[in-house]
Amino acid sequence: MFALGNVQMAQNEELRRKGRHEDAKAKMDEAYETHLQTLKLYRATLGETHDKVGDALHKLASHMQIRLDYDGAL
């Protein structure tokens, strides 16, 4: 699922380049939800200290930065 979220982020960029800003925003929201679900699955299956949990947290912080939600990124 982590890779799927990354693909959705790449699709967001392509849509943005084509000027389809509303579709791009929807795709980015979808990517955020995919990465959030990934984090939940990683925590449930791998535990809180696994490095993949850290990867998912880092990706979600990137989403927060893009949204200018700096408090959420912390």
Biopython code that builds the backbone (N, CA, C, O; Angstrom):
import numpy as np
from Bio.PDB.StructureBuilder import StructureBuilder

atoms = [
    (1, "MET", "N", (0.822, -1.193, 0.000)),
    (1, "MET", "CA", (0.000, 0.000, 0.000)),
    (1, "MET", "C", (0.865, 1.256, 0.000)),
    (1, "MET", "O", (0.482, 2.283, -0.559)),
    (2, "PHE", "N", (2.033, 1.165, 0.631)),
    (2, "PHE", "CA", (2.925, 2.323, 0.663)),
    (2, "PHE", "C", (3.271, 2.744, -0.760)),
    (2, "PHE", "O", (3.230, 3.931, -1.085)),
    (3, "ALA", "N", (3.612, 1.777, -1.610)),
    (3, "ALA", "CA", (3.960, 2.064, -3.003)),
    (3, "ALA", "C", (2.759, 2.631, -3.761)),
    (3, "ALA", "O", (2.925, 3.513, -4.602)),
    (4, "LEU", "N", (1.565, 2.140, -3.476)),
    (4, "LEU", "CA", (0.360, 2.660, -4.115)),
    (4, "LEU", "C", (0.187, 4.141, -3.799)),
    (4, "LEU", "O", (-0.142, 4.932, -4.684)),
    (5, "GLY", "N", (0.403, 4.515, -2.556)),
    (5, "GLY", "CA", (0.316, 5.932, -2.185)),
    (5, "GLY", "C", (1.326, 6.770, -2.946)),
    (5, "GLY", "O", (1.030, 7.897, -3.341)),
    (6, "ASN", "N", (2.519, 6.226, -3.153)),
    (6, "ASN", "CA", (3.536, 6.946, -3.921)),
    (6, "ASN", "C", (3.113, 7.100, -5.382)),
    (6, "ASN", "O", (3.350, 8.144, -5.991)),
    (7, "VAL", "N", (2.492, 6.068, -5.942)),
    (7, "VAL", "CA", (1.984, 6.154, -7.318)),
    (7, "VAL", "C", (0.901, 7.224, -7.405)),
    (7, "VAL", "O", (0.864, 7.996, -8.363)),
    (8, "GLN", "N", (0.031, 7.272, -6.416)),
    (8, "GLN", "CA", (-1.026, 8.286, -6.398)),
    (8, "GLN", "C", (-0.430, 9.693, -6.319)),
    (8, "GLN", "O", (-0.956, 10.628, -6.923)),
    (9, "MET", "N", (0.657, 9.840, -5.581)),
    (9, "MET", "CA", (1.321, 11.146, -5.517)),
    (9, "MET", "C", (1.908, 11.519, -6.879)),
    (9, "MET", "O", (1.848, 12.680, -7.282)),
    (10, "ALA", "N", (2.466, 10.554, -7.576)),
    (10, "ALA", "CA", (3.002, 10.810, -8.914)),
    (10, "ALA", "C", (1.867, 11.169, -9.883)),
    (10, "ALA", "O", (2.034, 12.035, -10.741)),
    (11, "GLN", "N", (0.736, 10.515, -9.746)),
    (11, "GLN", "CA", (-0.420, 10.843, -10.585)),
    (11, "GLN", "C", (-0.885, 12.270, -10.302)),
    (11, "GLN", "O", (-1.298, 12.984, -11.215)),
    (12, "ASN", "N", (-0.818, 12.677, -9.050)),
    (12, "ASN", "CA", (-1.149, 14.047, -8.670)),
    (12, "ASN", "C", (-0.283, 15.031, -9.443)),
    (12, "ASN", "O", (-0.787, 16.019, -9.977)),
    (13, "GLU", "N", (1.009, 14.767, -9.505)),
    (13, "GLU", "CA", (1.928, 15.661, -10.215)),
    (13, "GLU", "C", (1.587, 15.733, -11.706)),
    (13, "GLU", "O", (1.609, 16.812, -12.298)),
    (14, "GLU", "N", (1.277, 14.599, -12.303)),
    (14, "GLU", "CA", (0.927, 14.567, -13.725)),
    (14, "GLU", "C", (-0.357, 15.359, -13.985)),
    (14, "GLU", "O", (-0.435, 16.126, -14.945)),
    (15, "LEU", "N", (-1.346, 15.174, -13.139)),
    (15, "LEU", "CA", (-2.596, 15.923, -13.281)),
    (15, "LEU", "C", (-2.355, 17.417, -13.121)),
    (15, "LEU", "O", (-2.938, 18.221, -13.849)),
    (16, "ARG", "N", (-1.508, 17.789, -12.181)),
    (16, "ARG", "CA", (-1.194, 19.202, -11.959)),
    (16, "ARG", "C", (-0.509, 19.799, -13.193)),
    (16, "ARG", "O", (-0.817, 20.918, -13.603)),
    (17, "ARG", "N", (0.423, 19.039, -13.779)),
    (17, "ARG", "CA", (1.110, 19.516, -14.991)),
    (17, "ARG", "C", (0.136, 19.735, -16.140)),
    (17, "ARG", "O", (0.336, 20.616, -16.976)),
    (18, "LYS", "N", (-0.912, 18.932, -16.172)),
    (18, "LYS", "CA", (-1.924, 19.054, -17.233)),
    (18, "LYS", "C", (-2.958, 20.128, -16.914)),
    (18, "LYS", "O", (-3.881, 20.346, -17.699)),
    (19, "GLY", "N", (-2.818, 20.800, -15.781)),
    (19, "GLY", "CA", (-3.745, 21.863, -15.413)),
    (19, "GLY", "C", (-5.041, 21.385, -14.798)),
    (19, "GLY", "O", (-5.979, 22.167, -14.642)),
    (20, "ARG", "N", (-5.108, 20.119, -14.448)),
    (20, "ARG", "CA", (-6.321, 19.552, -13.847)),
    (20, "ARG", "C", (-6.189, 19.602, -12.326)),
    (20, "ARG", "O", (-6.024, 18.574, -11.670)),
    (21, "HIS", "N", (-6.263, 20.804, -11.784)),
    (21, "HIS", "CA", (-5.946, 21.047, -10.382)),
    (21, "HIS", "C", (-6.935, 20.395, -9.412)),
    (21, "HIS", "O", (-6.531, 19.906, -8.357)),
    (22, "GLU", "N", (-8.213, 20.385, -9.756)),
    (22, "GLU", "CA", (-9.184, 19.742, -8.857)),
    (22, "GLU", "C", (-8.960, 18.232, -8.793)),
    (22, "GLU", "O", (-9.021, 17.629, -7.722)),
    (23, "ASP", "N", (-8.702, 17.632, -9.954)),
    (23, "ASP", "CA", (-8.408, 16.200, -9.986)),
    (23, "ASP", "C", (-7.111, 15.891, -9.248)),
    (23, "ASP", "O", (-6.998, 14.869, -8.572)),
    (24, "ALA", "N", (-6.130, 16.790, -9.386)),
    (24, "ALA", "CA", (-4.845, 16.605, -8.708)),
    (24, "ALA", "C", (-5.025, 16.641, -7.196)),
    (24, "ALA", "O", (-4.440, 15.829, -6.479)),
    (25, "LYS", "N", (-5.835, 17.580, -6.708)),
    (25, "LYS", "CA", (-6.078, 17.666, -5.266)),
    (25, "LYS", "C", (-6.771, 16.401, -4.760)),
    (25, "LYS", "O", (-6.428, 15.880, -3.699)),
    (26, "ALA", "N", (-7.747, 15.913, -5.524)),
    (26, "ALA", "CA", (-8.453, 14.695, -5.129)),
    (26, "ALA", "C", (-7.491, 13.509, -5.088)),
    (26, "ALA", "O", (-7.586, 12.666, -4.196)),
    (27, "LYS", "N", (-6.569, 13.440, -6.041)),
    (27, "LYS", "CA", (-5.603, 12.345, -6.080)),
    (27, "LYS", "C", (-4.647, 12.445, -4.895)),
    (27, "LYS", "O", (-4.258, 11.427, -4.323)),
    (28, "MET", "N", (-4.268, 13.668, -4.525)),
    (28, "MET", "CA", (-3.374, 13.843, -3.379)),
    (28, "MET", "C", (-4.089, 13.463, -2.082)),
    (28, "MET", "O", (-3.485, 12.867, -1.190)),
    (29, "ASP", "N", (-5.359, 13.804, -1.980)),
    (29, "ASP", "CA", (-6.140, 13.386, -0.811)),
    (29, "ASP", "C", (-6.224, 11.870, -0.730)),
    (29, "ASP", "O", (-6.142, 11.290, 0.353)),
    (30, "GLU", "N", (-6.387, 11.234, -1.879)),
    (30, "GLU", "CA", (-6.428, 9.773, -1.939)),
    (30, "GLU", "C", (-5.085, 9.178, -1.501)),
    (30, "GLU", "O", (-5.047, 8.184, -0.776)),
    (31, "ALA", "N", (-4.002, 9.787, -1.941)),
    (31, "ALA", "CA", (-2.665, 9.323, -1.548)),
    (31, "ALA", "C", (-2.468, 9.454, -0.043)),
    (31, "ALA", "O", (-1.900, 8.567, 0.593)),
    (32, "TYR", "N", (-2.937, 10.559, 0.525)),
    (32, "TYR", "CA", (-2.831, 10.753, 1.978)),
    (32, "TYR", "C", (-3.568, 9.628, 2.714)),
    (32, "TYR", "O", (-3.037, 9.034, 3.653)),
    (33, "GLU", "N", (-4.777, 9.352, 2.280)),
    (33, "GLU", "CA", (-5.567, 8.297, 2.931)),
    (33, "GLU", "C", (-4.891, 6.933, 2.784)),
    (33, "GLU", "O", (-4.913, 6.129, 3.715)),
    (34, "THR", "N", (-4.299, 6.672, 1.634)),
    (34, "THR", "CA", (-3.594, 5.411, 1.424)),
    (34, "THR", "C", (-2.397, 5.306, 2.361)),
    (34, "THR", "O", (-2.168, 4.259, 2.968)),
    (35, "HIS", "N", (-1.634, 6.389, 2.479)),
    (35, "HIS", "CA", (-0.477, 6.366, 3.376)),
    (35, "HIS", "C", (-0.904, 6.270, 4.839)),
    (35, "HIS", "O", (-0.228, 5.624, 5.639)),
    (36, "LEU", "N", (-2.012, 6.903, 5.191)),
    (36, "LEU", "CA", (-2.526, 6.796, 6.556)),
    (36, "LEU", "C", (-2.947, 5.355, 6.862)),
    (36, "LEU", "O", (-2.658, 4.840, 7.942)),
    (37, "GLN", "N", (-3.617, 4.716, 5.928)),
    (37, "GLN", "CA", (-4.017, 3.314, 6.104)),
    (37, "GLN", "C", (-2.787, 2.426, 6.212)),
    (37, "GLN", "O", (-2.763, 1.480, 6.999)),
    (38, "THR", "N", (-1.766, 2.733, 5.417)),
    (38, "THR", "CA", (-0.507, 1.984, 5.477)),
    (38, "THR", "C", (0.089, 2.062, 6.876)),
    (38, "THR", "O", (0.520, 1.052, 7.432)),
    (39, "LEU", "N", (0.112, 3.262, 7.442)),
    (39, "LEU", "CA", (0.646, 3.433, 8.794)),
    (39, "LEU", "C", (-0.127, 2.571, 9.796)),
    (39, "LEU", "O", (0.472, 1.904, 10.640)),
    (40, "LYS", "N", (-1.436, 2.589, 9.699)),
    (40, "LYS", "CA", (-2.251, 1.785, 10.616)),
    (40, "LYS", "C", (-1.935, 0.297, 10.480)),
    (40, "LYS", "O", (-1.818, -0.417, 11.477)),
    (41, "LEU", "N", (-1.799, -0.161, 9.238)),
    (41, "LEU", "CA", (-1.480, -1.577, 9.012)),
    (41, "LEU", "C", (-0.086, -1.925, 9.523)),
    (41, "LEU", "O", (0.103, -2.963, 10.156)),
    (42, "TYR", "N", (0.886, -1.065, 9.251)),
    (42, "TYR", "CA", (2.247, -1.311, 9.735)),
    (42, "TYR", "C", (2.283, -1.378, 11.259)),
    (42, "TYR", "O", (2.920, -2.261, 11.833)),
    (43, "ARG", "N", (1.603, -0.448, 11.901)),
    (43, "ARG", "CA", (1.599, -0.444, 13.371)),
    (43, "ARG", "C", (0.964, -1.722, 13.919)),
    (43, "ARG", "O", (1.454, -2.301, 14.888)),
    (44, "ALA", "N", (-0.124, -2.153, 13.294)),
    (44, "ALA", "CA", (-0.839, -3.338, 13.774)),
    (44, "ALA", "C", (-0.045, -4.620, 13.542)),
    (44, "ALA", "O", (-0.111, -5.545, 14.351)),
    (45, "THR", "N", (0.697, -4.677, 12.452)),
    (45, "THR", "CA", (1.378, -5.927, 12.106)),
    (45, "THR", "C", (2.857, -5.950, 12.471)),
    (45, "THR", "O", (3.402, -7.015, 12.760)),
    (46, "LEU", "N", (3.511, -4.797, 12.463)),
    (46, "LEU", "CA", (4.959, -4.758, 12.674)),
    (46, "LEU", "C", (5.375, -4.198, 14.029)),
    (46, "LEU", "O", (6.492, -4.434, 14.488)),
    (47, "GLY", "N", (4.474, -3.457, 14.663)),
    (47, "GLY", "CA", (4.807, -2.837, 15.942)),
    (47, "GLY", "C", (5.311, -1.413, 15.756)),
    (47, "GLY", "O", (5.660, -0.987, 14.656)),
    (48, "GLU", "N", (5.335, -0.710, 16.849)),
    (48, "GLU", "CA", (5.626, 0.723, 16.833)),
    (48, "GLU", "C", (7.079, 1.044, 16.490)),
    (48, "GLU", "O", (7.361, 2.141, 16.009)),
    (49, "THR", "N", (7.998, 0.125, 16.723)),
    (49, "THR", "CA", (9.418, 0.451, 16.559)),
    (49, "THR", "C", (10.015, -0.018, 15.228)),
    (49, "THR", "O", (11.214, 0.151, 15.003)),
    (50, "HIS", "N", (9.210, -0.595, 14.356)),
    (50, "HIS", "CA", (9.734, -1.077, 13.069)),
    (50, "HIS", "C", (10.078, 0.103, 12.161)),
    (50, "HIS", "O", (9.414, 1.138, 12.195)),
    (51, "ASP", "N", (11.119, -0.066, 11.353)),
    (51, "ASP", "CA", (11.560, 1.031, 10.495)),
    (51, "ASP", "C", (10.525, 1.412, 9.435)),
    (51, "ASP", "O", (10.493, 2.564, 9.002)),
    (52, "LYS", "N", (9.689, 0.480, 9.014)),
    (52, "LYS", "CA", (8.645, 0.811, 8.046)),
    (52, "LYS", "C", (7.594, 1.741, 8.644)),
    (52, "LYS", "O", (6.990, 2.539, 7.926)),
    (53, "VAL", "N", (7.373, 1.644, 9.948)),
    (53, "VAL", "CA", (6.471, 2.585, 10.627)),
    (53, "VAL", "C", (7.068, 3.990, 10.528)),
    (53, "VAL", "O", (6.353, 4.960, 10.278)),
    (54, "GLY", "N", (8.367, 4.087, 10.724)),
    (54, "GLY", "CA", (9.042, 5.375, 10.580)),
    (54, "GLY", "C", (8.930, 5.918, 9.168)),
    (54, "GLY", "O", (8.732, 7.118, 8.978)),
    (55, "ASP", "N", (9.055, 5.046, 8.175)),
    (55, "ASP", "CA", (8.894, 5.474, 6.779)),
    (55, "ASP", "C", (7.501, 6.047, 6.532)),
    (55, "ASP", "O", (7.349, 7.080, 5.880)),
    (56, "ALA", "N", (6.492, 5.364, 7.060)),
    (56, "ALA", "CA", (5.115, 5.822, 6.872)),
    (56, "ALA", "C", (4.875, 7.153, 7.598)),
    (56, "ALA", "O", (4.193, 8.035, 7.076)),
    (57, "LEU", "N", (5.437, 7.289, 8.792)),
    (57, "LEU", "CA", (5.308, 8.560, 9.518)),
    (57, "LEU", "C", (5.981, 9.694, 8.756)),
    (57, "LEU", "O", (5.456, 10.805, 8.687)),
    (58, "HIS", "N", (7.131, 9.407, 8.191)),
    (58, "HIS", "CA", (7.842, 10.416, 7.403)),
    (58, "HIS", "C", (7.024, 10.828, 6.183)),
    (58, "HIS", "O", (6.955, 12.012, 5.852)),
    (59, "LYS", "N", (6.407, 9.859, 5.518)),
    (59, "LYS", "CA", (5.584, 10.162, 4.341)),
    (59, "LYS", "C", (4.381, 11.015, 4.725)),
    (59, "LYS", "O", (4.028, 11.952, 4.009)),
    (60, "LEU", "N", (3.753, 10.692, 5.852)),
    (60, "LEU", "CA", (2.605, 11.491, 6.304)),
    (60, "LEU", "C", (3.046, 12.904, 6.677)),
    (60, "LEU", "O", (2.306, 13.862, 6.449)),
    (61, "ALA", "N", (4.237, 13.044, 7.245)),
    (61, "ALA", "CA", (4.762, 14.381, 7.540)),
    (61, "ALA", "C", (4.976, 15.155, 6.241)),
    (61, "ALA", "O", (4.773, 16.369, 6.203)),
    (62, "SER", "N", (5.380, 14.467, 5.187)),
    (62, "SER", "CA", (5.533, 15.124, 3.881)),
    (62, "SER", "C", (4.188, 15.635, 3.374)),
    (62, "SER", "O", (4.096, 16.737, 2.833)),
    (63, "HIS", "N", (3.150, 14.827, 3.555)),
    (63, "HIS", "CA", (1.803, 15.267, 3.177)),
    (63, "HIS", "C", (1.422, 16.524, 3.965)),
    (63, "HIS", "O", (0.879, 17.476, 3.405)),
    (64, "MET", "N", (1.709, 16.515, 5.252)),
    (64, "MET", "CA", (1.379, 17.679, 6.090)),
    (64, "MET", "C", (2.143, 18.921, 5.631)),
    (64, "MET", "O", (1.596, 20.023, 5.621)),
    (65, "GLN", "N", (3.394, 18.739, 5.256)),
    (65, "GLN", "CA", (4.193, 19.863, 4.774)),
    (65, "GLN", "C", (3.585, 20.429, 3.495)),
    (65, "GLN", "O", (3.494, 21.647, 3.338)),
    (66, "ILE", "N", (3.173, 19.562, 2.587)),
    (66, "ILE", "CA", (2.548, 20.007, 1.340)),
    (66, "ILE", "C", (1.271, 20.788, 1.637)),
    (66, "ILE", "O", (0.958, 21.761, 0.950)),
    (67, "ARG", "N", (0.542, 20.362, 2.653)),
    (67, "ARG", "CA", (-0.702, 21.037, 3.057)),
    (67, "ARG", "C", (-0.451, 22.275, 3.918)),
    (67, "ARG", "O", (-1.392, 22.955, 4.328)),
    (68, "LEU", "N", (0.811, 22.558, 4.186)),
    (68, "LEU", "CA", (1.233, 23.672, 5.050)),
    (68, "LEU", "C", (0.729, 23.505, 6.478)),
    (68, "LEU", "O", (0.527, 24.489, 7.189)),
    (69, "ASP", "N", (0.529, 22.273, 6.890)),
    (69, "ASP", "CA", (0.096, 21.931, 8.254)),
    (69, "ASP", "C", (1.341, 21.537, 9.043)),
    (69, "ASP", "O", (1.574, 20.360, 9.316)),
    (70, "TYR", "N", (2.131, 22.538, 9.400)),
    (70, "TYR", "CA", (3.410, 22.260, 10.056)),
    (70, "TYR", "C", (3.243, 21.680, 11.458)),
    (70, "TYR", "O", (4.061, 20.870, 11.893)),
    (71, "ASP", "N", (2.206, 22.082, 12.158)),
    (71, "ASP", "CA", (1.956, 21.500, 13.479)),
    (71, "ASP", "C", (1.610, 20.018, 13.351)),
    (71, "ASP", "O", (2.047, 19.207, 14.167)),
    (72, "GLY", "N", (0.834, 19.665, 12.339)),
    (72, "GLY", "CA", (0.484, 18.266, 12.111)),
    (72, "GLY", "C", (1.682, 17.430, 11.728)),
    (72, "GLY", "O", (1.744, 16.239, 12.032)),
    (73, "ALA", "N", (2.642, 18.060, 11.053)),
    (73, "ALA", "CA", (3.835, 17.340, 10.610)),
    (73, "ALA", "C", (4.731, 16.975, 11.779)),
    (73, "ALA", "O", (5.505, 16.020, 11.702)),
    (74, "LEU", "N", (4.629, 17.725, 12.847)),
    (74, "LEU", "CA", (5.451, 17.423, 14.034)),
    (74, "LEU", "C", (4.878, 16.216, 14.733)),
    (74, "LEU", "O", (5.411, 15.784, 15.755)),
]
sb = StructureBuilder()
sb.init_structure("model")
sb.init_model(0)
sb.init_chain("A")
sb.init_seg("    ")
for serial, (resi, resn, name, xyz) in enumerate(atoms, 1):
    if name == "N":
        sb.init_residue(resn, " ", resi, " ")
    sb.init_atom(name, np.array(xyz, "f"), 0.0, 1.0, " ", f" {name:<3s}", serial, name[0])
structure = sb.get_structure()
